[in-house]
């Protein structure tokens, strides 16, 4: 087969042989049939169902082993730490609740009252939350969270294995799949960013794109429907990941076109038909969701500050505190990376694995798939560095390509460091290709290559004491103590309004979900996807009690302002949340809680009802008239149910 007509992926040193060991070209069509065949046949490997089950079982066991601290008490402890993980429990609880009560699952004013939230602008895991609804309803959101957090690396490994088996043998495919499924990206993001770990659709898209653009042995509409369906599923799982996947696909496509310029035209018609079907099916499936996102209420832009959530240049070779084999001097370096949030330091590949990638480029240089994978890995790594280069925590003036991407309307909310997800998929692909190519070499060289790759995989082993945050149920929220009575007359919100103080985003959201959404709730900054106009303009009564902030003195002006806020927000109940010492970063110390309770007692003239847990929740059930709060003419009485 002439080089110009060969498959865009299938150029290898040895000839492809048929079942009887003869050259596969002998099986190719001849004469008129050969001339009619515009696209030459392309052979691909395939993972058997037995292989897939073994890989799934192995990767699930390893994922559960990594997250074993959470699985000791899976109903009251969550994988990761306090913070964003608690916001995901709200998402997991909201979807089945909204569907079961005939409410809009995509938007609500129950949170961030009165402005509301548009969940299409949040990392709301709509599709996984829907699929997990029975488990969430029966076993609780914390258990569902643990199931999803564990399933993410297991499914990423399994699907990557299925993808890599198209080009490589079983063991190389397994090694490459582990690079992706248990990468530093996956381990770091699992601390609290569940949506960012759901990248298992990416290797499935790789399979479909290979079928659509290269193999072309099926029907274009079949491949197109699969691609459109996968894109839709990712849209409802995580738009940020979908965008990252799209950028990676564009890089791969350009490389394919560049290295196969004379083999393009025989593939154009099939690919074009499939891509049209993919785009059409995606738009049809996605239209109601995208319409609500871009035309509905509470649309969000500029959710995060720029040039902060980026990867440091040294992060590719310096391990962080989520890596098992990280010496003290390396941690001293990585502690200087920005951001100081360890869940966003997710680019560590390690010197041994980088050396093996270089070896792959040498020994597999005749395989065009090598250069496709390398281009995606390098391109996504470069984009993960952000709009300007960061070295050891210092921001340089060197502008990088991501600066151009952030000028595009649909990409400016994307956090650059998360491009690393596709860096690891492509790196795993390269590792599989390199190990597969080692079969051509004699035993000493083959053993040396495997040893180098093995050391590289060992360097990616995560810490054995992976964090887990206690997520206990508090009786104030689980038994209805913190549920205001519905009021008669016109309703200004879908539920009576309760103010939970301090109005911390994630904790307040988790407790609202535990209360079965029996109250609407103002919050300090809403959710991740909240308009800037909602942030920093909260009323005084919502801002009091924030950790580290002094309480305002109860002057006449403060009383009047607080009373006006309570009236404007239609607050029927005020709740002081329990101490939360489990994560090592409590939302409120005992002293802070005592001061806030005393301040509210002075404002309202009432002693609250408290729960019967180890850490009390305080609830003011019957607020005095607003005029009495404003003037201070309140009777100091015990709270009553």
SEVEX-797921 format. One record per residue (C-alpha): residue in three letters; z, x, y. Coordinates in steps of 0.001 Angstrom, whole numbers. Example, Ala and Ser with C-alpha at 12.3 -4.5 7.8 and 13.67 -1.06 7.14 Angstrom:
R     r         w         u         v
R   ALA      7800     12300     -4500
R   SER      7140     13670     -1060
END
This chain:
R     r         w         u         v
R   UNK         0         0         0
R   UNK      -983      1569      3329
R   UNK      1889      2246      5695
R   UNK       438       -19      8376
R   UNK       499     -3006      6037
R   UNK      3858     -2361      4419
R   UNK      6879     -4545      4854
R   UNK      8785     -4051      8066
R   UNK     11792     -3075      5952
R   UNK     10490     -1793      2641
R   UNK      9281      1761      3295
R   UNK     11155      3957       819
R   UNK     10445      7269      -825
R   UNK      9981      6107     -4428
R   UNK      7417      3444     -5348
R   UNK      8620       -73     -6214
R   UNK      8167      -717     -9920
R   UNK      7690     -3920    -11840
R   UNK      9603     -5129    -14882
R   UNK      7744     -2833    -17267
R   UNK      8340       243    -15115
R   UNK      4791       381    -13791
R   UNK      3868       524    -10115
R   UNK      4424     -2895     -8537
R   UNK      1096     -2541     -6730
R   UNK      -524     -3313    -10064
R   UNK       934     -6806     -9799
R   UNK      -516     -7383     -6330
R   UNK     -3480     -9787     -5841
R   UNK     -6902     -8229     -6056
R   UNK    -10355     -9082     -4780
R   UNK    -10735    -12298     -2850
R   UNK     -7112    -13258     -3553
R   UNK     -5907    -10019     -1987
R   UNK     -7961    -10608      1129
R   UNK     -6571    -14133      1422
R   UNK     -3022    -12863      1233
R   UNK     -2284    -11992      4870
R   UNK      1340    -10997      4283
R   UNK      2148     -8592      1428
R   UNK      4917     -9579      -981
R   UNK      8325     -8140      -140
R   UNK     10950     -7632     -2812
R   UNK     14608     -8274     -2057
R   UNK     17739     -7956     -4118
R   UNK     20073    -10876     -4575
R   UNK     23786    -11194     -5258
R   UNK     24559    -13218     -8370
R   UNK     27132    -15978     -8149
R   UNK     29435    -13916    -10360
R   UNK     29264    -11048     -7866
R   UNK     29972    -13386     -4973
R   UNK     33014    -14902     -6678
R   UNK     34428    -11460     -7493
R   UNK     33948    -10229     -3917
R   UNK     35445    -13434     -2500
R   UNK     38494    -13179     -4757
R   UNK     38996     -9483     -3996
R   UNK     38591     -9858      -224
R   UNK     40862    -12914      -122
R   UNK     43560    -10992     -1987
R   UNK     43253     -8057       414
R   UNK     43340    -10332      3460
R   UNK     46468    -12072      2173
R   UNK     47971     -8646      1515
R   UNK     47288     -7540      5094
R   UNK     48842    -10747      6462
R   UNK     51646    -10888      3897
R   UNK     54362    -11237      6547
R   UNK     52962    -14611      7587
R   UNK     52464    -15770      4003
R   UNK     56129    -15267      3189
R   UNK     56807    -18420      5225
R   UNK     53339    -19914      5782
R   UNK     54559    -23230      7207
R   UNK     56772    -21744      9921
R   UNK     55223    -18324     10604
R   UNK     51762    -17528     11934
R   UNK     49544    -14482     11568
R   UNK     49711    -12381     14734
R   UNK     52004    -12693     17717
R   UNK     53171    -15228     20266
R   UNK     50514    -16108     22827
R   UNK     46945    -17172     22253
R   UNK     47704    -18068     18631
R   UNK     49858    -20944     19878
R   UNK     46921    -22276     21861
R   UNK     44919    -22408     18629
R   UNK     47588    -24567     17008
R   UNK     46947    -27042     19819
R   UNK     43214    -27024     19029
R   UNK     43878    -27414     15300
R   UNK     46151    -30373     15963
R   UNK     44080    -32002     18691
R   UNK     40805    -32469     16803
R   UNK     42201    -34613     13951
R   UNK     44513    -36439     16371
R   UNK     41691    -37287     18776
R   UNK     39336    -38427     16029
R   UNK     42067    -40441     14317
R   UNK     42997    -42205     17576
R   UNK     39486    -42798     18861
R   UNK     39797    -40257     21694
R   UNK     37223    -37795     22972
R   UNK     37709    -34577     20966
R   UNK     35759    -32531     23515
R   UNK     37830    -33235     26607
R   UNK     41181    -34653     27652
R   UNK     43714    -34875     30451
R   UNK     46624    -34747     28006
R   UNK     46796    -31018     28746
R   UNK     46489    -29563     32235
R   UNK     47211    -32998     33698
R   UNK     45867    -34339     36019
R   UNK     42785    -32101     36054
R   UNK     42157    -32006     32323
R   UNK     40297    -29533     30129
R   UNK     36758    -29341     28798
R   UNK     37155    -27981     25272
R   UNK     33545    -26821     25149
R   UNK     34628    -24210     27704
R   UNK     37467    -23089     25465
R   UNK     37692    -21163     22212
R   UNK     38530    -24459     20554
R   UNK     37174    -23937     17013
R   UNK     35867    -27495     16952
R   UNK     34067    -27301     13603
R   UNK     36758    -25322     11706
R   UNK     39445    -27562     13200
R   UNK     37544    -30617     11969
R   UNK     37074    -29163      8486
R   UNK     40762    -28231      8318
R   UNK     41934    -31671      9507
R   UNK     43293    -32871      6129
R   UNK     45272    -29652      5661
R   UNK     46535    -29755      9248
R   UNK     47682    -33363      8942
R   UNK     49455    -32768      5619
R   UNK     50840    -29244      5989
R   UNK     50879    -28611      9737
R   UNK     48907    -26541     12216
R   UNK     50749    -23277     11475
R   UNK     49668    -23423      7822
R   UNK     46076    -24246      8805
R   UNK     46097    -21316     11205
R   UNK     47186    -18956      8429
R   UNK     44495    -20281      6107
R   UNK     41793    -19715      8726
R   UNK     43124    -16304      9781
R   UNK     43057    -15166      6158
R   UNK     39707    -16758      5385
R   UNK     38005    -14993      8307
R   UNK     37976    -11402      6919
R   UNK     37484    -12693      3366
R   UNK     34385    -14724      4242
R   UNK     33047    -12007      6536
R   UNK     33262     -9539      3649
R   UNK     31707    -11940      1154
R   UNK     28793    -12998      3325
R   UNK     28139     -9417      4424
R   UNK     27990     -8434       752
R   UNK     25421    -11177       152
R   UNK     23361     -9894      3068
R   UNK     23506     -6200      2179
R   UNK     22621     -6894     -1463
R   UNK     19125     -7735      -281
R   UNK     18598     -4011       374
R   UNK     21225     -2124     -1613
R   UNK     23000     -1978     -4981
R   UNK     26362     -3725     -5627
R   UNK     28808      -884     -4917
R   UNK     27114       287     -1701
R   UNK     26935     -3340      -575
R   UNK     30638     -3818     -1244
R   UNK     31582      -695       701
R   UNK     29470     -1784      3657
R   UNK     30908     -5306      3510
R   UNK     34453     -3932      3749
R   UNK     33477     -1970      6865
R   UNK     32588     -5279      8490
R   UNK     35155     -7661      7018
R   UNK     38158     -5380      7539
R   UNK     36916     -3533     10594
R   UNK     39102     -2534     13511
R   UNK     37504     -5409     15385
R   UNK     38635     -7969     12809
R   UNK     42131     -6534     12457
R   UNK     42702     -6265     16217
R   UNK     41351     -9727     17070
R   UNK     43417    -11287     14263
R   UNK     46525    -10633     16354
R   UNK     45813    -13883     18169
R   UNK     42112    -14542     18743
R   UNK     41124    -16730     15821
R   UNK     37724    -17749     17210
R   UNK     36677    -14125     17634
R   UNK     37350    -13402     13951
R   UNK     35046    -16207     12833
R   UNK     31932    -14031     12761
R   UNK     31064    -14727      9124
R   UNK     27950    -16661     10165
R   UNK     26394    -13423     11471
R   UNK     25503    -11957      8035
R   UNK     24085    -15344      7009
R   UNK     21888    -15267     10102
R   UNK     20797    -11763      9075
R   UNK     19666    -13150      5714
R   UNK     17745    -16021      7304
R   UNK     16097    -13794      9929
R   UNK     14946    -11458      7158
R   UNK     13477    -14428      5309
R   UNK     11861    -15792      8454
R   UNK     10509    -12640     10087
R   UNK      9853    -10339      7135
R   UNK      9867    -11766      3621
R   UNK      8175    -15070      4493
R   UNK      8121    -16228       873
R   UNK      9419    -19757      1414
R   UNK      8338    -22381      3928
R   UNK      8807    -21704      7635
R   UNK     10436    -25058      8293
R   UNK     13049    -24390      5614
R   UNK     13996    -21037      7142
R   UNK     13887    -22578     10599
R   UNK     16231    -25408      9660
R   UNK     18688    -22944      8135
R   UNK     18641    -20792     11260
R   UNK     19077    -23778     13575
R   UNK     21914    -25149     11466
R   UNK     23733    -21816     11427
R   UNK     23388    -21481     15197
R   UNK     24770    -25009     15666
R   UNK     27710    -24258     13372
R   UNK     28481    -21125     15371
R   UNK     28219    -23057     18640
R   UNK     31034    -25327     17468
R   UNK     33012    -22384     16133
R   UNK     32735    -19928     19000
R   UNK     30088    -19770     21717
R   UNK     31005    -16219     22625
R   UNK     30238    -15040     19099
R   UNK     26971    -17017     19154
R   UNK     25959    -15227     22340
R   UNK     26853    -11827     20883
R   UNK     24815    -12636     17768
R   UNK     21842    -13650     19910
R   UNK     21937    -10373     21847
R   UNK     22081     -8417     18581
R   UNK     19134    -10402     17212
R   UNK     17075     -9639     20320
R   UNK     17747     -5907     19902
R   UNK     16751     -6067     16234
R   UNK     13576     -7993     17047
R   UNK     12445     -5493     19657
R   UNK     12964     -2632     17228
R   UNK     11033     -4469     14518
R   UNK      8134     -4973     16888
R   UNK      8235     -1365     18072
R   UNK      8127       239     14622
R   UNK      5716     -2229     13041
R   UNK      3145     -2827     15732
R   UNK       246     -2920     13244
R   UNK      2020     -5301     10856
R   UNK      2953     -7939     13422
R   UNK         4    -10301     13395
R   UNK       138    -11310      9702
R   UNK      3742    -12423     10289
R   UNK      3337    -14210     13622
R   UNK      2284    -17680     12488
R   UNK      5036    -18103      9896
R   UNK      7700    -16699     12221
R   UNK      6569    -18819     15166
R   UNK      6674    -22034     13134
R   UNK     10118    -21205     11833
R   UNK     11499    -20274     15242
R   UNK     10177    -23498     16777
R   UNK     11874    -25517     14044
R   UNK     15055    -23477     14520
R   UNK     15096    -24043     18262
R   UNK     14292    -27734     17928
R   UNK     16904    -28426     15268
R   UNK     19529    -26473     17203
R   UNK     18865    -28423     20394
R   UNK     18927    -31777     18620
R   UNK     22213    -31010     16887
R   UNK     23780    -29365     19941
R   UNK     22597    -31684     22709
R   UNK     25685    -33940     22934
R   UNK     28024    -30953     22918
R   UNK     26071    -28890     25442
R   UNK     25568    -31947     27648
R   UNK     29316    -32484     27782
R   UNK     29891    -28808     28495
R   UNK     27408    -28419     31330
R   UNK     27304    -31974     32706
R   UNK     30794    -33214     31868
R   UNK     34062    -32789     33775
R   UNK     36131    -29642     34223
R   UNK     33265    -27177     33948
R   UNK     34461    -23582     34058
R   UNK     33046    -20300     35281
R   UNK     34627    -16884     35834
R   UNK     37377    -17495     33282
R   UNK     38289    -13790     33147
R   UNK     38338    -10875     35551
R   UNK     35471     -8442     35108
R   UNK     35487     -4860     33872
R   UNK     38900     -5106     32214
R   UNK     38327     -6325     28657
R   UNK     36133     -3391     27657
R   UNK     36196      -644     25059
R   UNK     37168      2853     26049
R   UNK     34631      5518     25101
R   UNK     37272      7342     23040
R   UNK     38212      4168     21154
R   UNK     35338      4819     18736
R   UNK     37076      7963     17447
R   UNK     40758      7463     18357
R   UNK     42799      5000     16259
R   UNK     45211      2499     17776
R   UNK     48487       947     16683
R   UNK     46760     -1465     14293
R   UNK     45497      1437     12133
R   UNK     47649      2694      9273
R   UNK     46717      6359      9574
R   UNK     47153      6884     13300
R   UNK     49065     10087     14143
R   UNK     51393     10222     17126
R   UNK     49013     12232     19313
R   UNK     46268      9634     18700
R   UNK     48584      6794     19679
R   UNK     49515      8670     22843
R   UNK     45828      8674     23724
R   UNK     45029      5091     22718
R   UNK     48043      3786     24628
R   UNK     46185      4797     27777
R   UNK     43160      2615     26995
R   UNK     42493      -479     29060
R   UNK     43281     -3239     28580
R   UNK     46777     -2513     27321
R   UNK     46421     -5650     25220
R   UNK     45978     -4113     21755
R   UNK     44011     -7084     20458
R   UNK     41105     -6046     22691
R   UNK     41035     -2391     21575
R   UNK     38707     -3074     18675
R   UNK     36053      -337     18462
R   UNK     37620      2317     16215
R   UNK     35075      3545     13652
R   UNK     36476      7005     13035
R   UNK     34898     10429     12797
R   UNK     34328     10403      8999
R   UNK     32410      7125      9068
R   UNK     30409      8221     12104
R   UNK     29468     11400     10217
R   UNK     28359      9302      7265
R   UNK     26214      7179      9585
R   UNK     24533     10371     10783
R   UNK     23992     11358      7148
R   UNK     22402      7954      6540
R   UNK     19978      8519      9403
R   UNK     18848     11707      7680
R   UNK     18611     10677      4043
R   UNK     17367      7125      4718
R   UNK     15094      7929      7638
R   UNK     12007      6643      5789
R   UNK     13532      3196      5434
R   UNK     12733      1229      8544
R   UNK     15728      -993      7937
R   UNK     17829      2076      8765
R   UNK     16533      2163     12305
R   UNK     16905     -1564     12796
R   UNK     20564     -1361     11746
R   UNK     21199      1773     13802
R   UNK     19639       260     16930
R   UNK     21865     -2810     16669
R   UNK     24978      -688     16039
R   UNK     24282      1661     18938
R   UNK     23131     -1081     21307
R   UNK     26141     -3287     20718
R   UNK     28518      -327     20949
R   UNK     27030       547     24328
R   UNK     27398     -3022     25572
R   UNK     31010     -3140     24382
R   UNK     31846      -400     26910
R   UNK     31467     -2934     29715
R   UNK     29717     -2718     33081
R   UNK     31023       794     33799
R   UNK     32241      3614     31608
R   UNK     35969      3869     30837
R   UNK     37337      7165     29531
R   UNK     40998      7415     28528
R   UNK     41867      4460     30720
R   UNK     40023      5729     33794
R   UNK     37188      3658     35243
R   UNK     34233      5845     36172
R   UNK     31403      5016     38544
R   UNK     28767      5311     35803
R   UNK     27071      1924     35539
R   UNK     26198       715     32031
R   UNK     23749     -1942     30746
R   UNK     26434     -4615     30491
R   UNK     26485     -4701     34297
R   UNK     23022     -6253     34151
R   UNK     24023     -8781     31500
R   UNK     26989     -9944     33549
R   UNK     24626    -10948     36329
R   UNK     23137    -13603     34021
R   UNK     24728    -17073     34355
R   UNK     25395    -17675     30656
R   UNK     26752    -14192     29955
R   UNK     29160    -13540     32806
R   UNK     32109    -15088     30935
R   UNK     31569    -12924     27851
R   UNK     34177    -10218     27275
R   UNK     32280     -6945     26667
R   UNK     34609     -5446     24054
R   UNK     33702     -8275     21687
R   UNK     30185     -6924     21258
R   UNK     31932     -4605     18796
R   UNK     31787     -7359     16169
R   UNK     28062     -6776     15653
R   UNK     28561     -3012     15917
R   UNK     30633     -3192     12746
R   UNK     28188     -5502     10968
R   UNK     25392     -3020     11635
R   UNK     27625       -47     10788
R   UNK     28500     -1646      7458
R   UNK     24790     -2172      6887
R   UNK     24165      1525      7523
R   UNK     26976      2548      5192
R   UNK     25482       389      2429
R   UNK     22015      1876      3007
R   UNK     23344      5441      3011
R   UNK     25348      5005      -194
R   UNK     22353      3362     -1824
R   UNK     20136      6300      -887
R   UNK     22594      8743     -2453
R   UNK     21346      7591     -5848
R   UNK     18305      9805     -5308
R   UNK     20449     12934     -5169
R   UNK     22132     14994     -7850
R   UNK     25781     14445     -8750
R   UNK     27443     17018     -6441
R   UNK     25656     15734     -3353
R   UNK     26170     12120     -4410
R   UNK     29886     12692     -4969
R   UNK     30218     14428     -1615
R   UNK     28552     11529       176
R   UNK     30757      8969     -1509
R   UNK     33825     11058      -701
R   UNK     32895     11138      2982
R   UNK     32329      7380      3037
R   UNK     35585      6865      1154
R   UNK     37544      8838      3729
R   UNK     35845      6764      6427
R   UNK     36897      3526      4747
R   UNK     40424      4858      4312
R   UNK     40629      5555      8042
R   UNK     40027      1839      8706
R   UNK     43011       695      6617
R   UNK     45190     -1509      8836
R   UNK     48935     -1261      9239
R   UNK     50940     -2572      6293
R   UNK     53466     -4336      8530
R   UNK     50989     -6601     10300
R   UNK     52776     -8761     12889
R   UNK     53619    -12385     12242
R   UNK     55155    -14732     14790
R   UNK     57793    -17266     13819
R   UNK     56650    -20789     14607
R   UNK     59675    -22991     13884
R   UNK     59651    -26734     14424
R   UNK     62135    -27894     17054
R   UNK     63674    -31325     16630
R   UNK     63114    -32213     20274
R   UNK     59377    -32233     19608
R   UNK     59184    -33091     15916
R   UNK     61525    -36124     16034
R   UNK     60398    -37733     19280
R   UNK     63324    -36718     21481
R   UNK     60841    -35284     23993
R   UNK     58561    -38331     23985
R   UNK     58794    -40451     27158
R   UNK     58765    -44213     26808
R   UNK     55412    -45793     27704
R   UNK     55526    -47490     31090
R   UNK     54243    -50938     31919
R   UNK     51438    -51540     34340
R   UNK     48299    -49467     35023
R   UNK     48271    -46093     33257
R   UNK     47309    -42951     35164
R   UNK     47102    -40850     32008
R   UNK     46451    -41476     28310
R   UNK     50147    -40869     27634
R   UNK     53321    -40840     29773
R   UNK     53653    -37570     31657
R   UNK     56328    -35051     30690
R   UNK     56840    -31709     32398
R   UNK     57760    -28845     30056
R   UNK     59426    -25924     31848
R   UNK     58705    -23117     32060
R   UNK     55116    -24306     32127
R   UNK     53821    -21475     29970
R   UNK     50329    -22085     28664
R   UNK     50514    -21298     24976
R   UNK     54076    -22271     24144
R   UNK     53886    -25587     25981
R   UNK     50641    -26379     24210
R   UNK     52063    -25690     20768
R   UNK     55091    -27880     21393
R   UNK     52875    -30666     22716
R   UNK     50877    -30544     19477
R   UNK     54106    -30661     17442
R   UNK     55091    -33801     19332
R   UNK     51875    -35469     18091
R   UNK     50562    -35539     21671
R   UNK     52990    -38281     22682
R   UNK     52952    -37097     26293
R   UNK     50515    -35734     28850
R   UNK     51538    -32446     30414
R   UNK     50893    -30443     33594
R   UNK     50652    -26721     32873
R   UNK     50835    -23587     34976
R   UNK     47259    -22450     34432
R   UNK     45810    -24851     31882
R   UNK     44054    -23195     28980
R   UNK     41803    -20173     28727
R   UNK     38887    -22168     30091
R   UNK     40325    -23618     33283
R   UNK     38785    -23792     36694
R   UNK     40013    -21209     39177
R   UNK     40876    -24035     41537
R   UNK     43501    -25175     39056
R   UNK     45095    -21751     38878
R   UNK     47550    -20692     41566
R   UNK     47632    -24094     43260
R   UNK     50273    -25778     41127
R   UNK     53008    -27858     42737
R   UNK     56455    -26365     43197
R   UNK     57984    -28399     40374
R   UNK     55445    -26965     37896
R   UNK     56008    -23364     38960
R   UNK     59804    -23263     38775
R   UNK     61346    -21362     35905
R   UNK     58535    -18905     35360
R   UNK     59982    -15770     33715
R   UNK     60809    -13118     36274
R   UNK     60480    -15493     39234
R   UNK     63607    -16516     41217
R   UNK     64445    -20196     41472
R   UNK     64085    -21638     44988
R   UNK     67344    -22682     46684
R   UNK     67922    -26441     46675
R   UNK     67378    -26941     50381
R   UNK     66386    -30269     51889
R   UNK     62770    -29090     52104
R   UNK     62699    -27975     48463
R   UNK     64226    -31282     47343
R   UNK     61651    -33261     49300
R   UNK     58792    -31202     47923
R   UNK     60016    -31476     44340
R   UNK     60465    -35236     44655
R   UNK     56957    -35578     46064
R   UNK     55574    -33515     43193
R   UNK     57328    -35674     40595
R   UNK     55913    -38794     42206
R   UNK     52405    -37412     42574
R   UNK     52249    -36208     38961
R   UNK     53858    -39429     37645
R   UNK     56413    -37352     35732
R   UNK     58635    -39542     33557
R   UNK     60535    -36807     31768
R   UNK     61439    -33146     32309
R   UNK     61996    -30773     29397
R   UNK     63451    -27263     29432
R   UNK     61971    -25511     26408
R   UNK     64103    -23575     23927
R   UNK     64569    -19858     24044
R   UNK     61876    -18105     22065
R   UNK     63210    -14717     20919
R   UNK     61111    -14350     17774
R   UNK     58133    -12481     19132
R   UNK     60002     -9694     20910
R   UNK     58642    -11045     24204
R   UNK     60629    -14247     24801
R   UNK     59290    -16788     27208
R   UNK     62799    -17322     28450
R   UNK     66079    -15468     27997
R   UNK     69347    -17385     27517
R   UNK     70334    -16524     31087
R   UNK     66981    -17749     32459
R   UNK     67331    -20985     30525
R   UNK     70903    -21559     31743
R   UNK     69891    -21003     35372
R   UNK     66918    -23377     35073
R   UNK     69072    -26081     33456
R   UNK     71653    -25742     36242
R   UNK     68937    -25934     38902
R   UNK     67514    -29140     37420
R   UNK     70986    -30641     37051
R   UNK     71499    -30031     40742
R   UNK     68105    -31500     41624
R   UNK     68381    -34581     39426
R   UNK     72135    -35085     39356
R   UNK     72094    -35558     35592
R   UNK     73273    -33691     32547
R   UNK     70391    -33511     30059
R   UNK     70268    -34547     26449
R   UNK     69919    -31536     24171
R   UNK     68515    -31040     20683
R   UNK     70506    -29860     17686
R   UNK     68686    -26636     16859
R   UNK     69885    -23048     16954
R   UNK     68054    -22785     20282
R   UNK     68542    -25890     22398
R   UNK     65860    -27944     24094
R   UNK     67105    -29856     27148
R   UNK     65571    -33206     28089
R   UNK     66035    -35382     31160
R   UNK     65022    -38806     29883
R   UNK     65741    -41113     32850
R   UNK     64869    -39547     36172
R   UNK     66527    -40969     39313
R   UNK     64402    -42602     42026
R   UNK     62260    -40195     44014
R   UNK     64026    -41117     47248
R   UNK     67385    -40114     45755
R   UNK     65963    -36790     44506
R   UNK     64498    -36049     47946
R   UNK     67681    -36848     49866
R   UNK     70095    -35356     47333
R   UNK     71924    -38678     46983
R   UNK     72046    -38447     43212
R   UNK     74992    -39319     41024
R   UNK     76028    -36548     38656
R   UNK     75927    -38466     35375
R   UNK     75323    -37610     31757
R   UNK     71801    -38050     30515
R   UNK     71196    -41176     28476
R   UNK     68566    -42103     25934
END
